[in-house]
Amino acid sequence: MYPRIRNLREDKDMNQTQMAKILNMSQTGYSKYETGENDVPTSILVRLAEFHKTNVDYILGLTNTKTYYKQL
């Protein structure tokens, strides 16, 4: 999961500080998600999936399909 979070961010040519700002958190806190030092809360997983136009299953490594699910 953690490499996917990093790869999705890098695919958008963003640094950790920019991503952290979008998530309203510190760069250090976000960095700990990418390294696996801290578990990613469900609310952050959902926000990451929405921002990157993918799904939580892809971020968690349960699928290799990046299909985006729109909210109902």
Buried (B, 14 or more C-beta within 10 A) or exposed (E): BBEBBBEBBEEEEBEBEEBBBEBEBEBEBBBBBBEEEBEBEEEBBBBBBBBBEBBBBBBEEEEEEBEEEEEE
